[in-house]
Amino acid sequence: MLSGLVTDSARAAEADRWGQPHQLWMLLGVTVGLNFAFYGFRAFLAPYIAQQFYGSLGAGAAQQQADLLTSGFLALMYATPIIGGYVADKILGETRALSLSLWLGTLSLLLMAQPTLPGFEIGLALFALAAGLGIPLTVLIGRNYAGNDPRRDSGYTLFYLAINFGSFVTPFICADLIGRQFGYRWGFVAAAVGMALAALLFELRRHKLDPLLPAGAHRHSRSAPWWVLLAIAVLVYPTALLLSQPAVLRWAMYLLMGLLVLYFVVSCVRRGDRVQTQRYLALLLLFVALVAFWALSLQGVTSLNFFARDHVDAPFHYTLFQAANPLYILIFAPFAALLWPWLDRRRRDPSTARKFGIGLLLVALSYGTTAWAIHHLGGTDGKVGWGVLALCYLLQTLGELALSPIGYALVGQLAAPEDASLAMGGWFFGYALAYQLAGWIATQTTAGAGASALSGMADYAHVYGLLFWLGLAVAIVFLLAAPAIRRLMHGVR
């Protein structure tokens, strides 16, 4: 992000702790608190919206409106880093941007606890805008290491584990222990406490990061945070209005994506570099696979969450299924990290494009097994056993481990150096598009909602069956096209 170099002696000034730079552990603590807050309210967000604000519309319409608002909010949250990263680089500086993001995130969660829909949407809008300023957290992790420090990869592995530890424990606390017992409005308050603790920890220790920042990182205006706060205050209400208009938000996302693609097309034409042009083409093809994968996998936030609530017979509360993905990652990520080097030493490591195809195949199978189970294992009460959904999340997580961790490194390798930040922002924007598509897919499961349990089950079976065949087709295309995509990458693996 910010230009400039940090000397190795500056990093050495801080003593290591447990084999890693001292300040890494503070940042990991912030990461746990931040993800505790986000995944804490995300675990019950769509069902809460349906019940609290749209319950009078009937089950099907309420679920549809909740799916659209939830997916629109999450899409916007993943779109704002394109602007937030620029503000962090050029206006605020990394540490001030992250500090502001954490405190505004705390305030926004308290606003979400408001009982009225307009107040709730203001909270969502503020959280989405604040999230954009939080992008420096990922960069600050890397600031702890010199360019040739072999511990960098293990530091980011710990970062990935911190994310999933925070997201694993929080459904038990925010959704089940507090939300279900005292009302989900209090679940937002519990999430706010986690965010506030992360903000306080960072505020107390962020001065320790100053020696690690690049030259010139402290030259930002002292009044800059006030101007940024003013801009956010001006933008909050229009953003909330945008959230209340899902169709407008969806087309705005598509327009922005089109402009990004147009920029890279024009850039390639002006550059006249055949190799770089083909690398961008490979990146665009993999971007399509990324969006397709997450549009299917992110049903866990919307339709699979409602499916768990209404059609899964489990000895625990349905929101605890939201802990399945991070639990599986904590268990299987170390094995995946060992698997690829092991295959590489035997010259059997799949290419990046093939790994994307494997990820798509696994997510397709997750819906194929769920649709099969609904048809063959569903009871007369319109429910299936909890193992069906546990298997669905397991397959999706294994697909994620095949596809997701390599994406960020891939962007840096395929993009031209002068476009690297924008390309990374565009990659993040793929998640925003995926959330939009995921919301639309989720609305297709609501035709029989409220009619009868068996009718609702049939809708899920139909949609998940279509997702299986669609995902399978896209996976086969990428598995077959992998050699051609690899050639377009010109040596980048």
Secondary structure, 3 states (H helix, E strand, C coil): CCCCCCCHHHHHCCCEECCEEHHHHHHHHHHHHHHHHHHHHHCCHHHHHHHHHCHHHCHHHHHHHHHHHHHHHHHHHHHCHHHHHHHHHHHHCHHHHHHHHHHHHHHHHHHHCCCCHHHHHHHHHHHHHHHHHCCHHHHHHHHCCCCCCCCHHHHHHHHHHHHHHHHHHHHHHHHHHHHHHHCHHHHHHHHHHHHHHHHHHHHHHHHHHHHHCCCCCCCCCCCHHHHHHHHHHHHHHHHHHHHCCHHHHHHHHHHHHHHHHHHHHHHHHHHCCHHHHHHHHHHHHHHHHHHHHHHHHHHHCCHHHHHHHHHEECCCCHHHHHHHHHHHHHHHHHHHHHHHHHHHHCCCCCCHHHHHHHHHHHHHHHHHHHHHHHHHHCCCCCCEEHHHHHHHHHHHHHHHHHHCCCHHHHHHHHCCHHHHHHHHHHHHHHHHHHHHHHHHHHHCCCCCCCCCHHHHHHHHHHHHHHHHHHHHHHHHHHHHHHHHHHHHCCCCC
